Amino acid sequence: MKRQSRSIPLNCVDKCLLGLDGINEPMLIHVILNLEGKIDPARLNQAVKSAQRAFPIMRTILKRRYFRVSREVQEEIKGGVLSVQDLSETKDASYERCLFDWMNQPLNIWKGFPVRVLLVAKNDLDSSLIFTFHHSATDGLRALIFVRRVIESYNDDLACDSKIPQDIRMSRKGDELLEFAHSQRKRVDRYYRKMVSSLFYRFFIDAFPFPTRVSHDRSGRSRELHICFNTISPEQREDIESRSIKAGVELNDILLAACYRVVEKWNKMHGKSSNKIRIMAPVNICPKGFRNVVSNFVSWVSLSTTKEDRADPVRLLKKVRSDTISAARNRIAFSLIYLFYFCSCFPLVVMMGMCRYLMISRTHVDSILVTNPGVIWPKIGAEEPALKNIGSSKIVNVTGSAPVVTPMGLSICAGVYNKNLNLSLTYRPALFSKDKAQMFLDMYVKEVKNYPVRQEGV
């Protein structure tokens, strides 16, 4: 008798991201580990499979039935999702080209799993491990949970898999994010009124004029992506955090405020005026009991600034901090969950039409996205002990790449690993040349390092 297939339901965020991907706006997340030392491909392949068994969503394939999409768990993992490339054996090969090709290789989750892994041997001493996830299956924070599991499995030599709990969503009905949004009603006065007001403000009052676009030097239409990097040293990061604490703000506030100023400076350099700049910032809204579940538990807030707001950097930082606190206190990120849930009630083809309208109209798409997963695999003694090695290889740094939609053209991802603040800029080469993209990121890093948190003499 054939065993009945198991499935993991899609929540409203999963479905909306799937709609974006369906109109050729690739919703891919990349986690890149740079390593010193060699990795055993066979052992790594088994470690990846072990992680897929631990998190069933990473061995699912999308199915469409009666205009509805389901995510079916595959009991067997055939072949594996690991690819290996040795650059020393390939003539004229470069890591940069290899990374570009990998990032732009389509990930078809209707025929395969929502994860793939590339091991790149740069030379006898250095290598890179690149994890690619489909955003309809996981967000950045939960992607790191999967990567951690792979490393732990590799380090344990796969002697035996620990007992794996079943994904909680396989035994329940309903949308966990909608239920979690409803649970916030007791925490916020006039909760539903604020949700409606937030959506009305976001899509009507704050929609016009539409946000300023970052000036670009090209006008192509290709959806290809590439990435560039920069790093803030532990000493410089500690200085930034020390100054932020004295000013009563957080590192995230400086990351956002610096981005507003850099977009304005960049556009001025290129003869373009900046009016309203709106930055999209992801918010972690993981429901209670789902901490170790790999999925999308994320929403977004979009904070706008005017020329007057940006005239004084200290006042801008205070505004960013105030708006962030207000958004958190009033659970503004949950307003989008209600909108996403409404949209997800329609068939996927209708949702794709909604997404296509958003991309064409450009009105409701922000200027740029800035995300910060925080400290990746923190110090020993924390709830998740530090990870510094995979086998005998040292993990030098960990960086990420966030999706980019066409009207934005670029996104910024920050994260702390081994005390370094690693920043990456993912961009569309059809809109930004390599030199321009690196220049923008370097300007941003300089602004973050030197951001004035308070006026002199105050």
Summary of the structure (lengths in Angstrom):
residues: 458
radius of gyration: 21.9
end to end distance: 77.1
largest distance: 79.5
contacts: 1455
relative contact order: 0.18
helix: 40%
strand: 21%
